Amino acid sequence: MEDMTQEQRKKTKEALSRCGQKNWVYGPCNWGWKRAIQLAEEYYREADPGLRGSILQLRYMERRRREEVMDKLNISYSTYQKAHDDLLSTIAVFAAHYGEL
């Protein structure tokens, strides 16, 4: 995926923000998003566990604030933002494969 549109970005962030909520994964309409997020977790566990994998885990799975994630990882806002954008793009590519975007 080249550059994400604002709509794609919004949908991806919404899916990430809902992914840990009770009963979210049980709905058939969420299956593609669930799978896309799982694939991103698997990918970053291998490819970049220290930065992007940690951002995914801390920010979205553990529901920590952005500032807390930056402090824990000892990174600047610009580093966080770049890695976060990459993370969203990766999830969006997987989600598009499953027809979510």
C-alpha distances in whole Angstrom, upper triangle without the diagonal:
4,6,7,10,13,14,11,12,15,15,13,16,18,18,18,21,23,22,25,27,30,30,26,25,28,26,25,22,21,21,17,16,19,18,14,16,18,16,14,18,19,16,17,21,21,18,19,22,24,21,18,20,22,21,19,23,25,23,22,24,27,26,27,27,25,28,29,26,26,30,30,27,29,26,26,24,22,21,20,18,16,16,15,12,11,12,11,7,8,10,8,6,10,11,9,11,14,14,14,11
4,6,9,13,14,12,12,16,16,15,17,20,20,20,23,25,24,28,30,33,32,29,28,31,29,28,25,24,24,20,19,22,21,17,19,21,19,17,21,22,19,19,23,23,20,20,23,24,22,19,21,24,22,21,25,26,24,23,26,29,28,28,28,25,28,30,27,26,30,30,27,29,26,25,23,20,20,20,17,15,16,15,12,11,13,12,9,11,13,11,10,13,14,12,14,17,17,17,13
4,6,9,11,10,10,13,14,13,15,18,18,19,21,23,23,26,28,32,31,28,28,30,29,28,25,24,24,21,19,22,22,18,19,22,20,18,21,23,20,20,24,24,21,21,24,24,21,18,21,23,20,20,24,25,22,22,25,27,26,26,25,23,25,27,25,24,28,29,26,27,24,23,20,18,18,18,15,13,14,14,10,10,13,11,8,11,13,10,11,15,15,13,16,19,18,17,13
4,6,8,6,6,10,11,10,12,14,15,16,18,20,20,23,25,28,28,24,24,27,26,25,22,20,21,18,16,19,19,16,17,20,19,16,20,22,20,19,23,24,21,21,23,24,21,18,20,22,19,18,22,23,20,19,23,25,23,24,23,21,24,26,23,23,27,28,26,27,24,23,20,18,19,18,14,13,14,13,9,10,12,9,7,10,11,8,10,13,12,11,15,16,15,14,10
4,5,5,6,9,10,11,12,14,15,17,18,20,21,24,25,29,28,25,25,28,26,25,22,21,22,19,17,21,21,18,19,22,21,19,22,25,23,23,26,27,25,25,26,27,24,21,23,25,22,21,24,25,22,21,24,27,25,25,24,22,25,27,25,25,29,30,28,29,26,25,22,20,21,20,16,16,17,15,12,14,15,11,10,14,14,10,12,15,14,13,16,18,16,14,10
4,6,5,6,9,10,11,12,14,15,16,18,20,23,24,27,27,23,24,27,25,25,21,20,22,20,17,21,22,19,19,23,22,20,23,26,24,24,27,28,26,25,27,27,24,21,23,24,21,20,23,24,20,19,23,25,23,23,22,20,23,25,24,24,27,28,27,28,25,24,20,19,21,19,15,16,17,15,12,15,15,12,12,15,15,12,15,17,15,15,19,19,17,15,12
4,5,5,6,9,10,10,12,14,15,16,18,21,22,25,25,21,22,24,22,22,18,17,20,17,15,19,20,17,18,21,21,20,22,25,24,24,27,29,27,26,28,28,25,22,24,25,22,20,23,24,21,19,22,25,22,24,23,21,25,27,25,26,29,30,29,30,28,26,23,22,23,21,18,19,19,16,14,16,16,12,12,15,14,11,14,16,13,13,17,17,15,12,9
4,5,5,6,9,10,11,12,14,15,16,20,21,24,23,20,20,23,21,20,17,15,17,14,12,16,17,14,15,18,18,16,19,22,20,21,24,25,23,23,24,26,23,19,21,22,19,18,21,22,19,17,20,23,21,23,22,21,24,26,24,24,28,28,27,29,26,25,22,21,22,20,17,17,17,14,12,13,13,9,9,12,10,7,10,12,10,10,13,14,12,9,7
4,6,5,6,9,10,11,12,14,15,18,20,23,23,19,20,23,22,22,18,17,18,16,13,16,17,14,14,18,18,15,18,21,19,19,22,24,22,21,22,23,20,17,18,20,16,15,19,19,16,15,18,21,18,20,19,17,20,22,20,21,24,25,24,25,23,22,19,18,18,16,13,14,14,11,9,11,11,7,8,11,10,8,11,13,11,12,16,16,15,12,10
4,5,5,6,9,10,10,12,14,17,18,21,21,18,19,22,20,20,17,16,18,16,13,16,18,15,15,19,19,17,19,23,22,21,24,26,25,24,24,25,22,19,20,21,18,16,19,19,16,15,18,20,17,19,18,17,20,22,20,22,25,25,25,27,24,23,20,20,21,18,15,16,17,13,12,14,13,10,11,14,12,10,14,15,13,14,17,17,16,12,11
4,6,5,6,9,10,11,12,15,16,19,19,15,16,18,16,17,13,12,14,12,10,13,15,13,13,16,17,16,18,21,21,21,23,25,24,24,24,25,23,19,20,21,18,16,19,20,16,14,17,20,18,20,19,19,22,24,22,23,27,27,26,28,26,26,23,22,23,20,18,18,18,15,13,15,14,10,11,13,11,9,12,13,10,11,15,14,12,9,8
4,5,5,6,9,10,10,14,15,18,18,15,15,18,17,17,14,12,14,11,8,11,13,10,10,13,14,12,14,17,17,17,19,22,21,20,20,22,19,15,16,18,15,12,15,17,14,12,14,17,16,18,17,17,20,21,19,21,24,24,23,25,23,23,20,20,20,17,15,16,15,12,11,12,10,7,9,10,7,6,10,11,8,10,13,13,13,9,9
4,5,5,6,9,10,13,14,17,18,15,16,19,18,19,16,14,16,14,11,13,15,12,11,15,16,14,15,18,18,17,20,22,21,20,20,21,18,15,16,16,13,11,14,14,11,9,13,15,13,14,14,13,17,18,16,18,21,21,21,23,21,21,18,18,18,15,13,15,14,10,10,12,10,7,10,12,10,10,13,14,12,14,17,16,16,13,12
4,5,5,6,9,11,12,15,15,12,14,17,15,17,14,11,14,14,10,12,15,13,12,16,17,16,17,20,21,20,22,25,24,23,23,24,21,18,18,19,16,14,16,16,13,11,13,15,13,15,15,16,19,20,19,21,24,24,23,26,24,24,21,22,22,19,17,19,18,14,14,16,14,11,14,15,12,12,15,15,13,15,18,16,16,12,12
4,5,5,6,9,10,13,13,10,11,14,13,14,11,8,11,10,7,8,11,10,9,12,14,13,14,17,18,18,20,23,22,21,21,23,20,17,17,18,15,12,14,16,13,10,12,15,13,16,17,17,21,21,19,22,25,24,24,26,25,25,23,23,23,19,18,19,18,14,15,16,13,10,13,13,10,10,14,13,10,13,15,14,14,10,11
4,5,5,8,10,13,14,11,12,15,15,16,14,11,13,12,8,9,12,10,8,11,13,11,12,15,16,15,17,20,20,19,18,19,17,14,14,14,12,9,11,12,9,6,8,11,10,13,14,14,18,18,16,18,21,20,20,23,21,22,20,21,20,16,16,17,15,12,13,14,11,9,12,12,9,11,14,13,11,15,17,15,16,13,14
4,6,7,8,12,13,11,12,16,16,18,16,13,15,15,11,12,15,14,11,14,17,15,15,18,19,18,20,23,23,21,20,21,19,16,16,16,13,11,12,12,9,6,9,11,8,11,12,13,16,16,15,18,20,20,20,23,22,22,20,21,21,17,17,19,17,14,15,17,14,12,15,16,13,14,17,17,15,18,20,19,19,15,16
4,6,5,9,10,7,9,12,12,14,13,10,13,13,10,10,14,13,11,14,17,16,16,19,20,20,21,24,25,23,22,24,22,19,18,18,16,13,14,14,12,9,10,12,10,14,15,16,20,20,18,21,24,23,23,26,25,26,24,25,24,21,20,22,20,17,18,19,16,14,17,17,14,15,18,17,15,18,20,18,18,15,16
4,6,8,9,6,7,11,11,13,12,9,11,11,8,7,11,11,8,10,13,13,12,16,17,17,18,21,22,21,20,21,20,17,16,16,15,11,12,13,12,8,8,11,10,14,16,17,21,20,18,21,24,22,22,26,25,26,24,25,24,21,21,22,19,16,18,18,15,14,17,16,12,14,17,15,13,17,18,16,17,14,16
4,6,9,7,8,11,13,16,15,12,13,15,12,10,13,14,11,12,15,15,14,17,19,18,18,22,23,22,20,21,20,18,16,16,15,12,11,12,11,8,6,8,9,12,15,17,20,18,17,21,22,21,22,25,25,26,25,26,25,21,22,23,21,18,20,21,17,16,20,19,15,18,20,18,17,20,21,19,21,18,20
4,6,6,8,10,12,15,15,12,14,16,13,12,15,16,14,15,19,18,17,20,22,22,22,26,27,25,23,25,24,21,20,19,18,15,14,15,14,11,10,11,10,14,16,19,22,21,20,23,25,24,25,28,28,29,27,29,28,24,24,26,24,21,23,23,20,19,22,21,18,20,23,21,19,22,23,21,22,19,21
4,6,8,9,11,14,15,12,14,17,15,13,16,18,16,17,20,20,19,22,24,24,24,27,29,28,26,27,27,24,22,22,21,18,17,18,17,14,12,14,14,17,20,22,25,24,23,27,28,26,28,31,31,32,30,32,31,28,28,30,27,24,26,27,23,22,25,24,21,22,25,23,21,24,25,22,23,20,23
4,6,5,7,11,12,10,12,15,14,12,15,17,16,16,20,21,20,22,25,25,25,28,30,29,27,29,29,26,24,24,23,20,19,21,20,16,15,17,17,20,23,25,28,27,26,29,31,29,30,34,33,35,33,34,33,30,30,31,29,26,27,28,24,23,25,24,21,22,24,22,19,23,23,20,21,19,22
4,6,6,9,9,7,9,12,10,9,12,14,13,14,17,18,17,20,22,23,23,26,27,27,25,27,26,23,22,22,21,18,17,19,18,14,13,16,15,19,21,23,26,25,24,27,29,28,28,32,31,32,30,31,30,27,27,28,26,23,24,24,21,19,22,21,17,18,21,18,16,19,20,17,18,15,18
4,6,8,9,6,7,10,9,7,10,12,11,11,15,16,16,17,20,21,21,24,25,25,24,26,26,23,20,22,21,17,17,19,18,15,13,16,17,20,23,24,27,26,25,28,30,28,28,32,31,33,31,32,31,27,27,28,25,23,24,24,20,19,21,20,16,17,19,16,14,18,18,15,16,14,18
4,6,9,7,8,11,12,10,12,15,15,15,18,19,19,20,23,24,24,27,29,29,27,30,29,26,24,25,25,21,21,23,22,18,17,20,20,24,26,28,31,30,28,32,34,32,32,36,35,37,35,36,34,31,31,32,29,26,27,27,24,22,24,23,19,20,22,19,17,20,20,16,18,16,20
4,5,5,7,10,11,10,13,15,15,16,18,20,20,22,24,25,26,29,30,30,29,31,30,27,25,27,26,22,22,24,23,19,19,21,21,25,27,28,32,31,29,32,35,33,33,37,36,37,35,36,35,31,31,31,29,26,27,27,24,22,24,23,19,19,21,18,16,18,18,15,15,14,17
4,5,5,8,10,10,11,14,15,16,17,19,20,22,23,25,26,28,29,30,29,32,31,27,26,28,27,23,24,26,25,21,20,24,24,27,29,30,34,33,31,34,37,35,35,38,37,38,36,36,35,32,31,32,30,27,27,27,24,22,23,22,18,18,20,17,14,16,16,12,13,12,16
4,6,7,8,10,11,13,14,16,17,19,20,22,23,25,26,28,29,29,29,31,30,26,25,27,25,22,23,25,23,20,20,23,23,26,27,28,32,32,30,32,35,34,34,37,36,36,34,34,33,30,29,29,28,25,25,25,22,20,21,20,16,16,17,15,12,14,14,11,10,9,13
4,6,5,6,9,10,11,12,14,15,17,18,20,21,22,25,25,26,25,28,26,23,22,23,22,18,19,21,20,16,16,20,19,23,24,25,29,28,26,29,32,30,30,33,32,33,31,31,30,27,26,27,25,22,22,22,19,17,18,17,14,14,16,13,10,13,14,10,11,9,12
4,5,5,6,9,10,10,12,14,15,16,18,20,21,23,24,25,24,27,26,23,21,23,22,18,19,22,21,17,17,21,21,24,26,26,30,30,27,30,33,31,30,34,33,34,32,32,31,28,27,27,25,23,23,22,19,17,18,17,13,14,15,12,10,12,12,9,10,9,13
4,5,5,6,9,10,10,12,14,15,16,18,20,22,22,23,23,26,24,21,20,22,21,17,19,22,20,17,17,21,21,24,26,26,29,29,27,29,32,30,29,33,31,32,30,30,29,26,25,25,23,20,20,19,17,15,15,14,11,11,11,8,6,9,8,5,7,6,10
4,5,5,6,8,10,11,12,14,15,16,18,20,20,21,21,23,22,18,17,19,18,14,16,18,17,14,14,18,18,21,22,22,26,25,23,25,28,27,26,29,28,29,27,27,26,23,22,22,20,17,17,17,14,12,13,12,8,9,11,8,6,9,10,8,9,7,10
4,6,5,6,9,10,11,12,14,16,16,19,20,20,19,22,21,18,16,18,17,13,14,17,16,13,12,16,16,20,22,22,26,25,22,25,28,26,25,29,28,29,27,28,26,23,23,23,21,18,19,18,15,14,15,13,10,12,13,10,9,12,12,10,12,10,13
4,5,5,6,9,10,10,12,14,15,17,18,19,19,22,21,18,16,19,18,14,16,19,18,15,15,18,19,22,24,24,28,27,24,26,29,27,26,30,29,30,29,28,27,24,24,23,21,19,19,18,15,14,15,12,9,11,12,8,8,11,10,8,11,11,13
4,5,5,6,9,10,10,12,14,16,16,17,17,20,19,15,14,17,16,13,14,18,17,14,14,18,18,21,22,22,25,25,22,24,27,26,24,27,26,27,26,25,23,21,20,20,17,16,16,14,11,11,11,9,6,8,8,5,5,9,8,8,10,9,11
4,5,5,6,9,10,11,12,15,15,15,15,17,16,13,11,14,13,9,11,14,13,10,10,14,15,17,19,19,22,22,19,21,24,22,21,24,23,25,23,23,21,19,19,18,16,14,14,13,10,10,11,9,6,9,10,8,8,12,12,11,14,12,13
4,5,5,6,9,10,10,13,14,15,14,17,17,14,11,14,14,11,11,15,15,12,11,15,16,19,21,21,24,23,20,23,25,23,22,25,25,26,26,26,23,21,21,21,18,16,17,16,12,13,14,11,9,12,13,9,10,14,13,12,15,14,16
4,5,5,6,9,10,11,12,13,13,17,16,13,11,15,15,12,13,17,17,15,14,18,19,21,23,22,26,25,22,24,26,24,22,26,25,26,26,25,23,21,21,20,17,16,17,14,11,12,13,9,8,11,10,7,10,12,11,11,15,14,16
4,5,5,6,8,10,10,11,11,14,13,10,8,12,12,9,11,14,14,12,13,16,17,19,20,19,22,22,18,20,23,21,19,22,21,23,22,21,19,17,17,16,13,12,13,11,8,9,10,7,6,9,10,8,10,13,13,13,16,15,15
4,5,5,6,9,10,10,9,12,12,9,7,9,10,7,8,12,13,11,10,13,15,17,19,18,21,20,17,19,21,19,17,21,20,22,22,22,19,17,18,17,14,13,15,13,10,12,13,10,9,13,13,11,13,16,16,16,19,18,19
4,6,5,7,9,10,10,13,14,11,9,12,13,11,11,15,16,15,14,17,19,20,23,22,25,23,20,22,24,21,20,23,23,25,25,25,22,20,21,20,16,16,18,15,12,14,15,11,11,15,14,12,14,17,16,16,20,19,20
4,6,6,6,8,9,12,12,10,8,12,13,11,13,16,17,16,16,19,20,21,23,22,24,24,20,21,24,22,19,22,21,23,23,22,19,18,19,17,14,15,15,12,10,13,13,9,10,13,12,11,14,16,15,16,19,19,20
4,5,5,5,5,9,9,6,5,9,10,9,10,13,14,14,14,16,18,18,20,19,21,20,16,18,20,18,15,19,18,20,20,19,16,15,16,15,11,12,14,11,9,12,13,10,11,14,14,13,16,18,18,19,22,21,21
4,6,6,5,8,10,9,6,9,11,10,10,13,15,15,14,16,18,19,21,20,22,21,17,19,21,18,16,19,19,22,22,22,19,17,19,18,14,15,17,14,12,15,16,13,14,17,17,16,18,21,20,21,24,23,24
4,6,6,10,11,11,9,12,14,13,14,17,18,18,18,20,22,22,24,23,25,24,20,21,23,20,18,21,20,23,24,23,20,19,21,19,15,17,18,15,14,17,17,14,15,19,18,16,19,22,21,22,25,24,25
4,6,9,10,9,8,12,13,13,14,17,18,18,18,20,22,22,24,22,24,23,19,20,22,20,17,19,18,21,21,20,17,17,18,16,13,15,16,12,12,15,15,12,14,17,16,16,19,21,20,22,25,24,24
4,6,6,6,6,8,10,11,12,14,15,16,17,18,20,19,20,18,20,19,16,16,18,16,13,16,15,17,18,17,14,13,15,13,10,12,14,11,10,14,15,12,14,17,17,17,20,22,22,23,26,25,24
4,6,6,4,6,9,9,10,12,14,15,14,15,18,17,19,17,19,18,14,15,17,14,11,15,14,18,19,19,15,14,16,15,12,13,16,13,12,15,17,14,15,19,19,18,21,23,23,24,27,25,26
4,7,6,6,8,10,10,11,13,15,15,16,18,16,18,16,17,15,12,12,14,11,8,11,11,14,16,16,13,12,15,14,11,13,16,14,13,16,18,16,17,21,21,21,23,26,26,27,29,28,28
4,6,5,6,9,10,10,11,14,14,15,16,15,15,13,14,14,10,10,12,11,7,10,9,12,13,13,9,8,11,11,7,9,12,11,10,13,15,14,15,18,19,19,21,24,24,26,28,26,25
4,5,5,6,9,10,10,11,13,14,15,14,15,13,15,15,11,12,15,13,10,13,12,14,14,13,10,9,10,10,6,7,10,8,6,10,12,10,12,15,15,16,17,20,21,22,24,22,21
4,5,5,6,9,10,11,11,12,14,14,16,14,17,15,12,13,16,13,11,15,14,16,17,17,14,12,14,13,10,10,13,11,8,12,14,12,12,15,16,16,17,20,21,21,24,22,22
4,5,5,6,8,10,10,10,12,11,13,12,14,12,8,10,12,10,8,12,12,14,15,16,13,11,13,14,10,10,14,13,11,14,16,15,15,18,19,19,20,23,24,24,26,24,25
4,5,5,5,8,9,10,10,9,10,9,11,10,7,9,11,10,8,12,11,13,12,13,11,8,10,11,8,7,11,11,8,11,14,13,13,16,18,18,19,21,23,23,25,22,22
4,6,6,5,7,9,10,10,12,11,14,13,10,12,15,13,12,15,15,16,16,16,14,11,12,13,10,8,11,11,8,9,12,11,10,14,16,15,16,19,20,20,22,19,20
4,6,6,5,6,8,9,12,12,14,12,10,13,14,12,12,15,16,18,17,19,16,13,15,16,13,12,15,15,11,13,16,15,13,17,19,17,18,22,22,22,24,22,23
4,6,6,5,6,6,8,9,11,9,6,10,11,9,10,13,14,16,15,17,15,12,14,16,13,12,15,16,13,14,18,17,16,19,21,20,21,24,25,25,27,24,25
4,6,6,5,5,6,7,10,9,7,10,12,11,11,14,14,15,14,16,15,11,12,15,12,10,13,14,11,12,16,16,14,17,20,19,19,22,24,23,25,22,22
4,6,5,7,9,10,13,12,10,13,16,14,15,18,17,19,17,19,17,14,15,16,14,11,14,15,11,11,15,15,13,15,18,17,16,20,21,21,22,19,20
4,6,8,11,13,16,14,12,15,17,15,16,19,19,21,20,22,20,16,18,19,16,14,17,17,14,14,18,16,14,17,20,18,18,21,22,21,23,20,22
4,6,9,11,14,11,10,14,15,13,14,17,18,20,19,22,20,17,18,20,17,15,19,19,16,17,20,20,18,20,23,22,21,25,26,25,27,24,25
4,7,9,12,10,10,13,15,13,15,18,18,19,18,20,19,16,17,19,17,14,17,19,16,16,20,19,17,20,23,22,21,24,26,25,26,23,24
4,7,8,6,7,10,11,10,12,15,15,16,15,18,17,14,15,18,16,14,17,19,16,17,20,21,19,21,24,24,23,27,28,28,29,25,26
4,5,5,6,9,10,11,12,14,14,14,13,16,16,12,13,17,15,13,16,18,16,17,20,21,20,22,25,25,24,27,29,29,29,26,26
4,5,5,6,9,10,11,12,11,11,9,12,12,8,10,13,12,10,13,15,14,15,18,19,18,20,23,24,23,26,28,28,29,26,25
4,5,5,6,9,10,10,10,10,8,12,12,10,11,15,14,13,16,18,17,18,21,22,22,24,26,27,27,29,32,32,33,29,29
4,5,5,6,9,10,10,12,11,15,14,11,14,17,15,14,18,19,18,19,22,23,22,25,27,27,27,30,32,32,33,30,30
4,5,5,6,8,9,10,10,13,12,9,11,14,12,11,15,16,14,16,19,19,19,22,24,24,24,27,29,29,30,27,27
4,6,5,6,5,7,7,10,9,7,10,12,11,11,14,16,15,17,20,20,21,23,25,26,26,29,30,31,32,29,29
4,5,5,7,8,10,13,12,10,14,16,15,15,18,19,19,20,23,24,24,26,29,29,29,32,34,34,36,33,32
4,6,8,11,12,15,13,11,15,17,15,15,19,19,18,20,23,23,23,26,28,28,28,31,33,33,35,32,32
4,6,9,11,13,10,9,13,14,12,13,16,17,16,18,21,20,21,24,25,26,27,30,31,31,33,31,30
4,7,10,12,10,10,13,15,13,15,18,18,18,21,23,23,24,26,28,29,30,32,34,34,36,33,33
4,7,8,6,6,10,11,10,12,15,15,16,18,20,21,22,24,26,26,28,30,31,33,34,31,30
4,5,5,6,9,10,11,12,14,16,16,18,20,21,23,24,26,27,28,30,32,33,34,32,30
4,5,5,6,9,10,10,12,14,15,16,18,20,21,22,24,26,26,28,30,31,32,29,28
4,5,5,6,9,10,10,12,14,15,16,18,20,21,23,25,25,27,29,30,31,28,27
4,5,5,6,8,10,11,12,14,16,17,18,20,21,23,24,26,28,29,30,28,26
4,6,5,6,8,10,10,12,14,15,16,18,20,21,22,24,26,27,28,25,24
4,6,5,6,9,10,10,12,14,15,16,18,20,21,22,24,26,26,24,22
4,5,5,6,9,10,11,12,14,15,17,19,20,21,23,25,25,23,21
4,5,5,6,9,10,11,12,14,15,17,18,20,22,23,24,22,21
4,5,5,6,9,10,11,12,14,16,16,18,20,21,22,20,18
4,5,5,6,9,10,10,12,14,15,16,19,20,20,18,16
4,5,5,6,9,10,11,13,14,15,17,19,20,18,16
4,5,5,6,9,10,11,12,14,16,17,18,16,15
4,5,5,6,9,10,10,12,14,15,16,14,12
4,5,5,6,9,10,10,12,14,15,13,11
4,5,5,6,9,10,11,13,14,13,12
4,5,5,6,9,10,11,12,10,10
4,5,5,6,9,10,10,8,7
4,5,5,6,9,10,10,8
4,5,5,7,9,9,9
4,5,5,6,5,6
4,5,5,5,5
4,6,8,8
4,6,8
4,6
4
